[in-house]
C-alpha cells in the first residue's frame, strides 16, 4: 500500500521521462496515433487507480504498455469486424504476450514516429506541431503559442492530421535514406521547438522544462548522427549547443535575469561552444545555407565576444538580413531590428520595428514589446516606452525577466 501522492508523483515522472517513447511504441503497432494516445491515457488513469492500492510496479513503463495495448486491442475489436480485424487483434495479442515475457526493454521508436509525422502526405504546416504533441506530449495551447496560431485552430488541425495518418495508412518507420531529406525540415522544426520550450527555464529548476532542453539536444544529436552530411541538422545542433552553453550565465547569484549583452563570457561553457563551432564548420562545408546554420552563426558571433571582448553587431545584422530574406519570420525581424539599432542607432531600429506594427501575431508577443520599449526609451519616447514596458511585463511569465523589465521601466521615472 502506497500513498496516492506518491503514486501520482511516480506517474508524472514516468510521463515526463517516457511519454513519447511509450506512445511511439504503441503507435508503431496500431498505426493509429489518436488510438494510441487514448490507450496510453487510459493506462495512466488505471495506474492512478491501481498503484495507490497495490504499489508501484518495479517496471512502471512496462506496466503501462501492457495496459495500454489491452485497451488498444479492445478499441480495434469495437471498431472493426471480419477476418482482417481478427488478424490484427491476434497479432497485437501475440506482441502483448511477448512483451509480458520480456518487459525489461521497450524499443525507442520516437525518431521513426517523428519522420512518420513529417510524411509528405500531411500538410507541411502541421508536421512539426504534430511531432510536438505525439513525441513530447505538448498540449494544443502550448503548441499554438509556439507557432503563433489560435489554440482552437491548432487543436482541429492536429485531430485532422492524426485521422489522415490512420486513413492513409502512413507507415511508422524510418523512411528510405533518399526520402529522409524531404521530411527533415519538419523534424528539425519540432526539435527546435522542444529545445526552445526547455530554454525558457534558464536556471534549470523546473524538471519538465530541463528535461525538454536535454531532450531537444538528444534528438538533435540523433538526427545529426542519422544524417551526418545534412547541413541543417548540423546547424540546428550547433545552435542548441551555443544556447545551452550560456545557460549558467543567464542568472546572477541572486537569481536575477542577465541579458546576453551583460553576461560574463567566463561563465559560458567553453567546451560546448567549441563543439558548436566544429559542427557549424562541418555544416558550412555542405554548400547549402539554411535557417539553422544562419541562426547558429548569429550565436557564434555573440560567442566571439569571449575572445575579442566586443560584439560584432554589423556581422549579426547582416546575418539577420539573410535570415529575414529566407524565412520572412516576424521573430527574426524583431531580432534584426535590435541589431540594426546597435549598428545604425536606436531610431533606425525603431523604424524597423514600426514596419511590423500591422502583424497581428505580435500583439501578445512579449519580445516585440520589450524590444520596442527599449528602443523607445533610447530615442526619448518615455511615455510610449512606459506603455510598451507595461505590455511586455504583463505578457512575461518568467518572474526574473519580469523583474528585469520592471527595473528598466522604473528607470524611466513615474508616469506613463
Secondary structure, DSSP 4 states (H G I P E B T S, - for coil): ---HHHHHHHHHHHHHHHHHHHHHHHHHHHS-HHHHHHHHHHHHHHHHHHHHHH---TTHHHHHHHHHHHHHHHHHHHH--SHHHHHHHHHHHHHHHHHHHS-S-----HHHHHHHHT-TTS-HHHHHHHHHHHHH---HHHHHHHTT--HHHHHHHHHHHHHHHHHHT---SPPPHHHHHHHHHHHHHHHHHHHHHHHT-TT--SHHHHHHHHHHHHHHHHHHHHTTT-HHHHHHHHHHHHHHHTGGGGB-TT--B--GGG--GGGS-HHHHHHHHHHHHHHHTTS---HHHHHHHHHHHHHTHHHHSS--HHHHHHHHHHHHHHH--HHHHHHHHHHHHHHH-HHHHHHHHHTTTT-GGGTT-HHHHHHHHHHHHHTT-HHHHHHHHHHHHHH---HHHHHHHHHHHHTT-S--
